[in-house]
């Protein structure tokens, strides 16, 4: 079993989706909902995000071929996008944007907060979709690796569901300072992974 691919896929998606960092946003969104509704909202959000990311993993490569976009080009572009997200995490911009999105959803009385903004764009946003396409491209058409990627997606979203379920406890445990520090550490790790995506893309361009 390709352990290196499992580790790379899980770390990449876990850092991009950032389940722990989503806890404050979930609390802000679900704070006004009845207790019985919060669990359903968390479950629906994870299912919707999972469907989006799984679909991206399965048809992402076909979509690139249809649009005549080479995988190295997408790796470079995706790496740059992930690096942008990582820089936002390091400088604290992402947390502020997530909080702002959550407040807007509450004030606008969104009909289904599970779909927006929880599933999209907080969980299955551009960064997560880009990372999924890049990871799917690294499967090389291997069925086992694709199955591993789908399992990793399910594991990351299960972590999101777990965090949402215990969001109030998690929020009290890590506090605002802990959330900020963790977000920055994960941002540095994501930046390194993003640079590696760019390097792999450039290397493949020169090799071909």
C-alpha positions in Angstrom: 0.0 0.0 0.0 1.5 3.4 -1.0 1.9 4.9 2.5 3.6 8.0 1.1 0.5 8.8 -1.0 -1.8 8.2 2.0 0.2 10.5 4.1 0.5 13.2 1.4 -3.2 13.1 0.6 -4.4 13.1 4.2 -2.1 16.0 5.3 -2.9 18.0 2.2 -6.7 17.7 2.6 -6.7 18.0 6.3 -4.7 21.2 6.2 -6.7 22.7 3.4 -10.1 21.9 4.9 -8.9 22.6 8.4 -11.6 20.9 10.5 -10.4 22.4 13.8 -10.2 25.9 12.3 -13.8 25.6 11.1 -15.1 25.1 14.7 -15.5 28.9 15.4 -17.3 29.4 12.0 -19.7 26.5 12.7 -20.5 27.9 16.2 -21.2 31.3 14.6 -23.5 29.7 12.0 -25.3 27.2 14.2 -25.5 29.4 17.4 -29.0 30.5 16.6 -30.3 27.0 15.6 -32.0 24.7 18.0 -29.9 22.0 19.6 -31.7 19.2 17.7 -31.0 21.0 14.3 -27.3 21.5 14.9 -26.4 17.8 14.4 -28.4 17.6 11.2 -26.8 20.7 9.8 -23.3 19.3 10.6 -24.1 15.9 9.0 -25.6 17.5 5.8 -22.7 19.8 5.4 -20.2 17.0 5.6 -22.2 14.9 3.1 -22.5 17.7 0.6 -18.8 18.6 0.9 -18.0 14.9 0.6 -20.1 14.5 -2.6 -18.4 17.6 -4.1 -14.8 16.4 -3.4 -15.5 12.8 -4.4 -17.0 13.9 -7.6 -14.0 16.2 -8.2 -11.7 13.2 -7.6 -13.5 11.0 -10.0 -14.1 13.4 -12.9 -11.4 16.0 -12.3 -8.9 14.4 -14.7 -11.5 13.9 -17.4 -12.5 17.5 -17.1 -8.9 18.7 -17.5 -8.6 16.6 -20.7 -11.9 17.9 -22.0 -10.7 21.5 -21.5 -7.2 20.6 -23.0 -5.5 21.6 -19.7 -2.4 19.6 -19.0 -1.8 18.2 -15.5 1.5 20.0 -15.1 -0.2 23.3 -15.8 -2.9 22.5 -13.3 -0.3 21.4 -10.8 1.5 24.7 -11.1 -1.7 26.8 -11.0 -3.1 24.7 -8.1 0.2 25.0 -6.2 0.1 28.8 -6.5 -3.5 28.8 -5.4 -2.7 26.6 -2.4 0.2 28.8 -1.6 -2.1 31.8 -1.6 -4.4 30.1 0.8 -1.5 29.1 3.0 -0.3 32.7 3.1 -3.8 33.8 4.2 -3.7 31.2 7.0 -0.2 32.4 8.1 -1.2 36.0 8.2 -4.6 35.4 9.7 -6.7 36.5 6.7 -8.5 33.2 6.3 -9.9 33.1 9.8 -11.3 36.6 9.4 -12.9 35.7 6.1 -14.5 32.6 7.5 -16.0 34.5 10.4 -17.2 37.2 8.0 -18.9 34.6 5.8 -20.5 33.0 8.8 -21.9 36.3 10.0 -23.2 37.1 6.5 -25.1 33.8 6.3 -26.7 34.4 9.7 -27.8 37.9 8.9 -29.1 37.0 5.5 -31.1 34.1 7.0 -29.8 31.5 4.5 -32.3 28.7 3.9 -29.8 25.9 4.1 -26.6 26.8 6.1 -25.4 23.3 5.6 -24.9 23.9 1.9 -23.8 27.5 2.2 -21.5 28.5 3.7 -20.6 25.4 5.6 -20.2 22.9 2.7 -19.4 25.6 0.2 -17.1 27.5 0.4 -15.8 26.8 4.0 -15.3 23.0 3.6 -15.3 22.3 -0.2 -13.8 25.6 -1.3 -11.5 26.3 -4.2 -8.5 25.2 -2.2 -9.9 21.8 -1.3 -11.2 21.2 -4.9 -7.8 22.2 -6.3 -6.0 19.9 -3.9 -8.4 17.0 -4.7 -7.8 17.4 -8.4 -4.0 17.4 -7.9 -4.1 14.4 -5.7 -6.4 12.6 -8.2 -3.9 13.3 -10.9 -1.2 11.6 -8.9 -3.1 8.3 -8.8 -2.1 7.6 -12.4 -5.3 5.8 -13.0 -4.6 3.3 -10.3 -7.8 2.0 -8.8 -6.3 1.4 -5.4 -4.9 4.9 -5.1 -8.2 6.4 -6.2 -10.0 4.3 -3.5 -7.4 5.6 -1.0 -8.1 9.2 -2.0 -11.9 8.7 -1.6 -11.2 7.1 1.8 -9.0 10.0 2.8 -11.8 12.5 1.8 -14.2 10.5 3.9 -11.8 10.5 6.9 -11.2 14.3 6.7 -14.9 15.0 6.5 -15.5 12.6 9.4 -13.0 14.7 11.3 -15.1 17.7 10.4 -18.2 16.1 11.7 -16.5 15.1 14.9 -15.2 18.7 15.4 -18.7 20.1 14.7 -20.3 17.7 17.1 -18.0 18.8 19.8 -17.6 22.4 18.5 -18.4 24.1 21.8 -16.0 22.0 23.8 -13.3 22.5 21.1 -13.8 26.2 21.1 -13.4 26.4 24.8 -10.4 24.0 24.8 -8.2 25.7 22.2 -9.5 29.3 22.7 -9.1 32.1 20.2 -5.3 32.2 20.7 -4.9 28.5 20.2 -7.0 28.6 17.0 -4.8 31.4 15.6 -1.5 29.6 16.5 -2.8 26.3 15.0 -4.0 28.0 11.8 -0.5 29.6 11.3 1.3 26.3 11.9 -0.9 24.5 9.4 -0.5 27.4 7.0 3.3 26.9 6.9 2.9 23.2 6.3 0.4 23.9 3.5 2.8 26.4 1.9 5.6 23.8 1.8 3.2 21.3 0.1 2.1 23.9 -2.3 5.7 24.7 -3.3 6.2 21.0 -3.9 3.2 20.9 -6.2 4.7 23.7 -8.3 8.1 22.0 -8.3 6.5 18.7 -9.5 4.7 20.6 -12.3 7.7 22.5 -13.5 9.8 19.3 -13.4 7.2 17.4 -15.5 7.1 20.3 -18.0 10.9 20.1 -18.6 10.8 16.3 -18.7 8.3 16.3 -21.5 
